[in-house]
Amino acid sequence: MNTFERNLSNGEGSSTILGKRKTTDNEADLSTDGERKKVVKNVNGSSVTNKKGNESRSVPFRKARKQDKMRIGRAMTQFLHLIDYEIINPRLRKYSVLCPTGYVNTIVFSKTVSCSCPDFRLGFQCKHIYFVFLKVLKVSPRSKLIYQKELLAKELKLIFDNSPEVILPNKKEIEKLKAIALIKRRPIDGDCLVRREPLNNNEKLIWCQSGCGNNVHQDCFDEWKKRSVK
């Protein structure tokens, strides 16, 4: 693969962790038994289990919204990388996620789920939280737990027990990731590097987020990539 292909192969960005699984996909699917236990609603709409003595949520059980789907899409495609995490106790973990802007946000998973980013402070379940849920902890995207701002102790245990082993990038790799995060997108003007036609012709564009920052037409890049591998 030449330099141009390496630089453009992640045109839409990437969201990854460096690690390996120690469980199977079925084991990490939290939309199964643990989540399907019957619940009843209390007077303020919170979800509580139907067994006496069990804890309940202080906030209503959240359902997926349009903005959630949008942020999940960002979590799965944008330049997001886990660069550090800490297990404080069996019910508390902290994750450090490098963002496309070069900032590092801290995501906390305990009884409450939180992030240090502005989007979370505005009241949204942010892309960083979804990144940790889906890419780090490997919770099933079908699970309703990913939308919750509070998690019960049994839910936390289920999530943590089924999470894969994570191998973090080393210091040199982290510095490289931070350098890539500082790459800015070039202005959308001039011609496409592949087809040599104007970029501003209302066709879908992608850009190189891991190197030069140049823009190309999505269709042009897809066709060029097909030809280059023959």
C-alpha positions as CSV (number, residue, x, y, z in Angstrom):
1,M,0.0,0.0,0.0
2,N,1.5,3.4,-1.0
3,T,1.6,6.5,1.2
4,F,-1.4,8.1,-0.5
5,E,-3.5,5.0,0.1
6,R,-2.4,4.7,3.7
7,N,-3.3,8.4,4.3
8,L,-6.7,8.1,2.8
9,S,-7.8,4.6,3.7
10,N,-9.4,6.0,6.9
11,G,-11.2,8.8,5.1
12,E,-14.2,9.0,7.4
13,G,-12.0,8.7,10.5
14,S,-11.6,5.8,12.9
15,S,-12.5,4.8,16.4
16,T,-10.3,2.1,17.9
17,I,-8.8,0.6,21.0
18,L,-5.6,-1.4,21.1
19,G,-6.6,-4.7,22.8
20,K,-7.9,-8.2,22.5
21,R,-11.0,-9.9,23.5
22,K,-11.2,-12.5,26.3
23,T,-14.9,-13.2,25.8
24,T,-17.1,-14.1,22.9
25,D,-19.6,-11.8,21.2
26,N,-22.4,-13.8,22.7
27,E,-21.0,-13.3,26.2
28,A,-20.8,-9.6,25.7
29,D,-24.4,-9.3,24.4
30,L,-26.0,-7.5,27.3
31,S,-29.4,-7.5,25.6
32,T,-30.0,-11.0,27.0
33,D,-31.1,-12.4,30.4
34,G,-29.6,-9.8,32.7
35,E,-31.4,-7.0,30.9
36,R,-34.7,-8.8,30.2
37,K,-35.6,-9.2,33.9
38,K,-39.0,-7.7,34.7
39,V,-39.2,-4.2,36.0
40,V,-42.0,-2.0,37.4
41,K,-42.3,1.7,37.4
42,N,-42.3,3.8,40.5
43,V,-44.1,7.1,40.9
44,N,-41.4,9.3,39.2
45,G,-41.0,6.9,36.2
46,S,-37.7,5.4,37.4
47,S,-37.1,1.7,36.8
48,V,-36.9,-0.6,39.8
49,T,-36.7,-4.4,39.9
50,N,-39.6,-6.4,41.2
51,K,-37.7,-7.8,44.1
52,K,-37.7,-6.1,47.5
53,G,-34.6,-4.6,48.7
54,N,-33.0,-4.0,45.3
55,E,-31.7,-0.6,44.3
56,S,-33.5,1.6,41.9
57,R,-32.7,4.5,39.6
58,S,-33.1,8.1,40.6
59,V,-33.7,9.1,37.0
60,P,-36.1,7.7,34.4
61,F,-35.0,4.8,32.3
62,R,-33.9,6.4,28.9
63,K,-34.9,5.2,25.5
64,A,-33.0,5.8,22.3
65,R,-33.5,9.2,20.7
66,K,-32.6,10.6,17.3
67,Q,-29.6,12.5,18.7
68,D,-28.4,9.2,20.4
69,K,-28.2,7.5,17.0
70,M,-26.2,10.4,15.6
71,R,-23.7,10.3,18.4
72,I,-23.4,6.6,18.2
73,G,-22.5,7.0,14.5
74,R,-19.7,9.5,15.5
75,A,-18.5,7.1,18.2
76,M,-18.1,4.3,15.7
77,T,-16.5,6.3,12.9
78,Q,-14.6,9.3,14.2
79,F,-11.0,9.5,15.4
80,L,-11.4,8.3,19.0
81,H,-8.8,6.3,20.9
82,L,-8.6,4.9,24.4
83,I,-5.2,5.9,25.8
84,D,-5.6,5.2,29.5
85,Y,-8.0,3.6,32.0
86,E,-8.1,2.9,35.7
87,I,-10.0,0.4,37.8
88,I,-10.7,2.2,41.0
89,N,-12.9,-0.5,42.5
90,P,-15.2,-3.2,41.3
91,R,-17.9,-0.6,40.6
92,L,-15.8,2.3,39.4
93,R,-13.7,2.7,36.3
94,K,-12.2,5.7,34.6
95,Y,-11.3,5.9,30.9
96,S,-9.3,8.5,29.0
97,V,-10.3,9.0,25.4
98,L,-8.3,11.0,22.8
99,C,-10.6,13.0,20.6
100,P,-10.3,14.4,17.0
101,T,-9.5,17.9,18.5
102,G,-6.5,16.5,20.4
103,Y,-8.3,16.9,23.8
104,V,-8.4,14.0,26.2
105,N,-11.8,13.5,27.9
106,T,-12.4,11.5,31.1
107,I,-15.3,9.1,31.1
108,V,-16.4,7.6,34.5
109,F,-18.5,4.4,34.8
110,S,-20.0,3.9,38.2
111,K,-23.6,4.2,39.5
112,T,-23.7,7.3,37.3
113,V,-22.1,7.5,33.9
114,S,-20.4,10.8,33.1
115,C,-17.9,12.5,30.7
116,S,-15.8,15.7,31.1
117,C,-16.8,17.0,27.6
118,P,-19.1,20.0,26.9
119,D,-21.7,17.9,25.1
120,F,-22.3,15.8,28.3
121,R,-22.5,19.0,30.4
122,L,-25.3,20.1,28.1
123,G,-27.3,17.0,29.1
124,F,-26.5,14.7,26.2
125,Q,-25.2,11.1,26.3
126,C,-22.0,12.0,24.3
127,K,-20.1,10.1,21.7
128,H,-17.3,9.4,24.2
129,I,-19.6,7.5,26.5
130,Y,-20.9,5.5,23.5
131,F,-17.4,4.9,22.4
132,V,-16.6,3.3,25.8
133,F,-19.8,1.3,25.9
134,L,-19.5,0.0,22.3
135,K,-15.8,-0.1,21.4
136,V,-14.1,-0.6,24.8
137,L,-16.6,-2.5,26.9
138,K,-18.1,-4.3,23.9
139,V,-21.7,-3.8,25.1
140,S,-24.2,-4.9,22.4
141,P,-25.6,-1.9,20.4
142,R,-29.0,-3.6,20.9
143,S,-28.7,-3.2,24.7
144,K,-30.8,-0.4,26.2
145,L,-28.1,0.0,28.9
146,I,-26.0,2.2,26.6
147,Y,-28.6,5.0,26.8
148,Q,-28.6,5.1,30.6
149,K,-27.1,7.9,32.8
150,E,-27.4,5.6,35.8
151,L,-26.5,1.9,36.1
152,L,-27.6,-0.5,38.8
153,A,-24.9,-2.5,40.6
154,K,-25.9,-5.7,38.9
155,E,-25.8,-4.0,35.5
156,L,-22.3,-2.6,36.2
157,K,-21.2,-6.1,37.2
158,L,-22.6,-7.6,34.1
159,I,-20.9,-5.0,31.9
160,F,-17.5,-5.2,33.6
161,D,-17.5,-9.0,33.9
162,N,-18.1,-9.3,30.1
163,S,-15.7,-6.6,29.0
164,P,-12.6,-7.6,27.0
165,E,-9.0,-7.3,28.1
166,V,-7.5,-4.0,27.0
167,I,-3.9,-3.4,25.9
168,L,-3.2,0.3,25.9
169,P,-0.9,2.0,23.4
170,N,2.6,2.8,24.7
171,K,3.9,6.3,25.2
172,K,5.4,6.6,21.7
173,E,2.1,5.4,20.1
174,I,0.1,7.9,22.2
175,E,2.3,10.8,21.0
176,K,1.8,9.7,17.4
177,L,-2.0,9.6,17.9
178,K,-1.9,13.1,19.4
179,A,0.1,14.4,16.5
180,I,-2.5,12.9,14.1
181,A,-5.3,14.5,16.0
182,L,-3.8,17.9,15.4
183,I,-4.0,17.5,11.6
184,K,-6.6,19.9,10.2
185,R,-8.8,19.5,7.2
186,R,-7.8,21.5,4.2
187,P,-10.2,24.0,2.7
188,I,-12.7,22.5,0.2
189,D,-11.5,24.2,-2.9
190,G,-9.6,23.3,-6.0
191,D,-9.8,19.9,-7.7
192,C,-10.1,16.3,-6.5
193,L,-6.7,14.6,-6.3
194,V,-8.1,11.5,-8.0
195,R,-10.4,12.7,-10.7
196,R,-9.1,16.2,-11.1
197,E,-12.6,17.7,-11.0
198,P,-13.9,20.5,-8.8
199,L,-14.4,19.4,-5.2
200,N,-17.3,21.8,-4.5
201,N,-19.8,20.0,-6.9
202,N,-22.2,18.8,-4.1
203,E,-20.8,15.2,-4.2
204,K,-19.9,13.5,-0.9
205,L,-16.4,14.2,0.2
206,I,-13.9,12.4,2.6
207,W,-10.6,13.7,3.8
208,C,-7.4,12.3,5.1
209,Q,-7.5,12.5,8.9
210,S,-4.2,10.6,9.4
211,G,-1.8,12.6,7.3
212,C,-2.2,15.3,4.6
213,G,-5.7,16.6,5.4
214,N,-6.6,16.7,1.7
215,N,-10.2,16.2,0.4
216,V,-11.3,13.8,-2.3
217,H,-14.7,12.6,-3.6
218,Q,-15.9,9.5,-1.8
219,D,-16.8,7.8,-5.2
220,C,-13.4,8.7,-6.6
221,F,-11.5,7.2,-3.7
222,D,-13.6,4.1,-3.7
223,E,-12.9,3.6,-7.4
224,W,-9.2,4.4,-7.0
225,K,-8.9,1.9,-4.1
226,K,-10.6,-0.9,-6.2
227,R,-8.1,-0.4,-9.0
228,S,-5.1,-0.1,-6.8
229,V,-5.6,-3.6,-5.2
230,K,-5.9,-5.4,-8.6
